[in-house]
Amino acid sequence: MEAKEASTPATGGGCSVSAEEIEKWMEEAMQMAKEALENIEVPVGCLMVYNNEVVGKGRNEVNQTKNATRHAEMVAIDQALAWCRGSGRSPSAVFERTVLYVTVEPCIMCAAALRLMKIPLVVYGCQNERFGGCGSVLDIASADLPNTGRPFQCIPGYRAEEAVEMLKNFYKQENPNAPKSKVRKKECQRS
């Protein structure tokens, strides 16, 4: 399924994206997801784009860092904050006009962070049916949640099949950082 809208104004921030922009930035996000897969990470890649410039990018780093919060979006947020500090820009002014391109629907944690940062628009690939925070499990993106940032718009389904295939490839391989199985045999007692 391709993105349903070629040019989409985002709520609140006045951002809009064209089909060409989506193609360009999602291609780069897909490359980051492939890099994550090659590094035995869940293949998720993302970019934060402000004024046609990448200000933050990330891929999952959970296994590498042994830190469960190092999702692609969180890595990108940290980079964007560093970019703001380095360029003397207000993070709130930048985030309110930044579009996030990500290969998989943000999880609940990441969707909440995006909402708090007031990101107006998220373009994503496949749904995250286990942990999705943009409607698959919970709708953090558009729910009425007082004092939790601003709702954001989503364009789902861009290159979804490709994102799903990368996820399938990841889950076929063995995760060297997964804990060893502790299977216990139950002893049968006879009455």
DRENDO-1510 file (C-alpha; in Angstrom, 1 decimal, always signed):
<recs>
REC; n; res; u; v; w
REC; 1; MET; +0.0; +0.0; +0.0 .
REC; 2; GLU; +1.4; +3.4; -0.9 .
REC; 3; ALA; +0.8; +6.6; +0.9 .
REC; 4; LYS; -2.8; +7.7; +0.3 .
REC; 5; GLU; -2.1; +11.4; -0.1 .
REC; 6; ALA; +0.5; +13.0; -2.3 .
REC; 7; SER; +0.5; +16.3; -0.5 .
REC; 8; THR; -0.6; +16.5; +3.1 .
REC; 9; PRO; -0.8; +19.5; +5.3 .
REC; 10; ALA; -0.1; +18.5; +8.9 .
REC; 11; THR; -2.2; +19.7; +11.8 .
REC; 12; GLY; -0.8; +22.5; +13.9 .
REC; 13; GLY; +2.6; +22.9; +12.3 .
REC; 14; GLY; +1.8; +23.8; +8.8 .
REC; 15; CYS; +4.1; +21.1; +7.3 .
REC; 16; SER; +3.3; +19.5; +4.0 .
REC; 17; VAL; +5.0; +16.8; +2.1 .
REC; 18; SER; +4.9; +15.8; -1.5 .
REC; 19; ALA; +5.0; +12.3; -3.0 .
REC; 20; GLU; +8.6; +13.0; -4.1 .
REC; 21; GLU; +9.7; +14.0; -0.6 .
REC; 22; ILE; +8.1; +10.9; +0.9 .
REC; 23; GLU; +9.9; +8.7; -1.7 .
REC; 24; LYS; +13.3; +10.4; -1.1 .
REC; 25; TRP; +13.2; +10.3; +2.7 .
REC; 26; MET; +11.6; +6.9; +3.1 .
REC; 27; GLU; +14.3; +5.5; +0.8 .
REC; 28; GLU; +16.9; +6.8; +3.3 .
REC; 29; ALA; +14.9; +5.4; +6.3 .
REC; 30; MET; +14.8; +2.0; +4.5 .
REC; 31; GLN; +18.6; +2.1; +4.1 .
REC; 32; MET; +18.9; +2.8; +7.9 .
REC; 33; ALA; +16.6; -0.1; +8.6 .
REC; 34; LYS; +18.7; -2.4; +6.4 .
REC; 35; GLU; +21.8; -1.2; +8.4 .
REC; 36; ALA; +20.0; -2.1; +11.6 .
REC; 37; LEU; +19.2; -5.6; +10.3 .
REC; 38; GLU; +22.9; -6.1; +9.3 .
REC; 39; ASN; +23.8; -5.2; +12.9 .
REC; 40; ILE; +21.3; -7.7; +14.4 .
REC; 41; GLU; +18.9; -5.0; +15.4 .
REC; 42; VAL; +15.1; -4.9; +14.8 .
REC; 43; PRO; +15.1; -3.3; +11.3 .
REC; 44; VAL; +13.6; +0.2; +12.0 .
REC; 45; GLY; +15.1; +3.3; +10.5 .
REC; 46; CYS; +13.9; +6.9; +10.7 .
REC; 47; LEU; +14.7; +10.5; +9.8 .
REC; 48; MET; +13.6; +13.8; +11.2 .
REC; 49; VAL; +13.4; +16.4; +8.4 .
REC; 50; TYR; +13.2; +20.1; +9.1 .
REC; 51; ASN; +13.2; +22.6; +6.1 .
REC; 52; ASN; +14.3; +19.8; +3.8 .
REC; 53; GLU; +17.3; +19.0; +6.0 .
REC; 54; VAL; +17.9; +15.9; +8.0 .
REC; 55; VAL; +18.3; +17.1; +11.6 .
REC; 56; GLY; +18.1; +13.7; +13.2 .
REC; 57; LYS; +18.3; +10.1; +12.1 .
REC; 58; GLY; +18.3; +6.8; +13.9 .
REC; 59; ARG; +18.1; +3.1; +13.6 .
REC; 60; ASN; +17.3; +0.8; +16.5 .
REC; 61; GLU; +20.3; +0.4; +18.8 .
REC; 62; VAL; +18.7; -1.7; +21.5 .
REC; 63; ASN; +20.9; -4.8; +21.2 .
REC; 64; GLN; +24.0; -2.8; +20.6 .
REC; 65; THR; +23.6; -0.6; +23.7 .
REC; 66; LYS; +21.6; -3.1; +25.8 .
REC; 67; ASN; +19.2; -0.3; +26.4 .
REC; 68; ALA; +15.6; -1.0; +25.7 .
REC; 69; THR; +14.8; +2.7; +25.1 .
REC; 70; ARG; +17.2; +3.1; +22.1 .
REC; 71; HIS; +14.5; +2.9; +19.5 .
REC; 72; ALA; +15.2; +4.6; +16.1 .
REC; 73; GLU; +12.9; +7.5; +17.0 .
REC; 74; MET; +14.5; +8.1; +20.3 .
REC; 75; VAL; +18.0; +8.1; +18.7 .
REC; 76; ALA; +16.7; +10.6; +16.1 .
REC; 77; ILE; +15.2; +12.9; +18.7 .
REC; 78; ASP; +18.5; +13.0; +20.6 .
REC; 79; GLN; +20.3; +13.9; +17.4 .
REC; 80; ALA; +17.7; +16.6; +16.5 .
REC; 81; LEU; +18.1; +18.1; +20.0 .
REC; 82; ALA; +21.9; +18.1; +19.5 .
REC; 83; TRP; +21.4; +19.8; +16.1 .
REC; 84; CYS; +19.3; +22.5; +17.7 .
REC; 85; ARG; +21.9; +23.1; +20.4 .
REC; 86; GLY; +24.7; +23.3; +17.8 .
REC; 87; SER; +22.8; +25.6; +15.5 .
REC; 88; GLY; +21.3; +27.8; +18.2 .
REC; 89; ARG; +17.7; +27.0; +17.3 .
REC; 90; SER; +14.8; +26.6; +19.6 .
REC; 91; PRO; +13.9; +22.8; +19.9 .
REC; 92; SER; +10.2; +23.6; +20.2 .
REC; 93; ALA; +10.3; +25.8; +17.0 .
REC; 94; VAL; +12.2; +23.1; +15.1 .
REC; 95; PHE; +10.1; +20.1; +16.2 .
REC; 96; GLU; +6.9; +21.9; +15.4 .
REC; 97; ARG; +8.0; +22.0; +11.7 .
REC; 98; THR; +9.7; +18.6; +11.5 .
REC; 99; VAL; +8.4; +15.6; +9.7 .
REC; 100; LEU; +9.4; +12.1; +10.9 .
REC; 101; TYR; +9.8; +9.4; +8.3 .
REC; 102; VAL; +10.0; +5.9; +9.8 .
REC; 103; THR; +9.8; +2.4; +8.4 .
REC; 104; VAL; +7.5; +0.9; +11.1 .
REC; 105; GLU; +4.7; +2.5; +13.1 .
REC; 106; PRO; +6.1; +4.1; +16.2 .
REC; 107; CYS; +5.5; +2.1; +19.4 .
REC; 108; ILE; +3.5; +3.6; +22.3 .
REC; 109; MET; +6.7; +4.9; +23.9 .
REC; 110; CYS; +7.9; +6.6; +20.8 .
REC; 111; ALA; +4.5; +7.9; +19.8 .
REC; 112; ALA; +4.2; +9.5; +23.2 .
REC; 113; ALA; +7.7; +11.1; +22.8 .
REC; 114; LEU; +6.7; +12.4; +19.4 .
REC; 115; ARG; +3.5; +13.9; +20.7 .
REC; 116; LEU; +5.4; +15.6; +23.6 .
REC; 117; MET; +7.9; +17.0; +21.1 .
REC; 118; LYS; +5.0; +18.4; +19.1 .
REC; 119; ILE; +6.0; +16.7; +15.8 .
REC; 120; PRO; +3.1; +17.5; +13.4 .
REC; 121; LEU; +3.5; +14.7; +10.9 .
REC; 122; VAL; +4.7; +11.1; +10.9 .
REC; 123; VAL; +5.0; +9.1; +7.7 .
REC; 124; TYR; +5.5; +5.4; +8.3 .
REC; 125; GLY; +5.7; +2.0; +6.6 .
REC; 126; CYS; +4.1; -1.0; +8.1 .
REC; 127; GLN; +1.8; -1.2; +11.2 .
REC; 128; ASN; +3.2; -2.3; +14.5 .
REC; 129; GLU; +0.4; -4.7; +15.6 .
REC; 130; ARG; +2.1; -5.6; +18.9 .
REC; 131; PHE; +3.1; -2.2; +20.2 .
REC; 132; GLY; +1.8; +0.4; +17.8 .
REC; 133; GLY; +1.1; +3.9; +19.2 .
REC; 134; CYS; -0.5; +5.4; +16.1 .
REC; 135; GLY; -3.7; +3.3; +16.0 .
REC; 136; SER; -2.7; -0.3; +15.8 .
REC; 137; VAL; -2.7; -0.9; +19.6 .
REC; 138; LEU; -3.3; +2.6; +21.1 .
REC; 139; ASP; -3.9; +5.9; +19.3 .
REC; 140; ILE; -1.4; +8.2; +21.0 .
REC; 141; ALA; -1.2; +10.2; +17.8 .
REC; 142; SER; -4.7; +11.7; +17.7 .
REC; 143; ALA; -6.3; +10.8; +21.1 .
REC; 144; ASP; -7.7; +13.5; +23.4 .
REC; 145; LEU; -4.9; +13.4; +26.0 .
REC; 146; PRO; -4.8; +16.7; +28.0 .
REC; 147; ASN; -1.4; +18.1; +28.9 .
REC; 148; THR; +0.5; +15.6; +26.7 .
REC; 149; GLY; +1.7; +17.6; +23.8 .
REC; 150; ARG; -0.1; +18.0; +20.5 .
REC; 151; PRO; -1.8; +15.4; +18.4 .
REC; 152; PHE; -0.1; +14.6; +15.2 .
REC; 153; GLN; -1.1; +13.4; +11.8 .
REC; 154; CYS; +0.1; +10.1; +10.3 .
REC; 155; ILE; +0.5; +8.9; +6.7 .
REC; 156; PRO; +0.7; +5.1; +7.1 .
REC; 157; GLY; +1.5; +2.3; +4.7 .
REC; 158; TYR; +4.4; +3.7; +2.6 .
REC; 159; ARG; +6.6; +0.7; +1.5 .
REC; 160; ALA; +4.9; -1.4; +4.1 .
REC; 161; GLU; +5.6; -4.7; +2.4 .
REC; 162; GLU; +9.3; -4.0; +2.3 .
REC; 163; ALA; +9.3; -3.1; +6.0 .
REC; 164; VAL; +7.4; -6.3; +6.9 .
REC; 165; GLU; +9.9; -8.4; +4.9 .
REC; 166; MET; +12.8; -6.9; +6.8 .
REC; 167; LEU; +11.1; -7.6; +10.1 .
REC; 168; LYS; +10.5; -11.2; +9.0 .
REC; 169; ASN; +14.1; -11.6; +8.1 .
REC; 170; PHE; +15.2; -10.3; +11.5 .
REC; 171; TYR; +12.9; -12.7; +13.4 .
REC; 172; LYS; +14.2; -15.6; +11.4 .
REC; 173; GLN; +17.7; -15.1; +12.7 .
REC; 174; GLU; +18.9; -15.8; +16.2 .
REC; 175; ASN; +19.3; -12.8; +18.5 .
REC; 176; PRO; +22.7; -13.3; +20.3 .
REC; 177; ASN; +21.6; -10.9; +23.1 .
REC; 178; ALA; +18.4; -12.8; +23.9 .
REC; 179; PRO; +18.5; -14.5; +27.3 .
REC; 180; LYS; +19.1; -18.2; +27.3 .
REC; 181; SER; +15.9; -20.3; +27.5 .
REC; 182; LYS; +15.2; -21.7; +31.0 .
REC; 183; VAL; +13.0; -24.6; +30.3 .
REC; 184; ARG; +12.0; -26.6; +33.4 .
REC; 185; LYS; +10.8; -30.1; +33.2 .
REC; 186; LYS; +7.8; -30.7; +35.5 .
REC; 187; GLU; +8.1; -33.9; +37.4 .
REC; 188; CYS; +5.1; -36.1; +37.3 .
REC; 189; GLN; +3.8; -37.1; +40.6 .
REC; 190; ARG; +1.8; -40.3; +41.0 .
REC; 191; SER; -1.1; -40.4; +43.4 .
</recs>
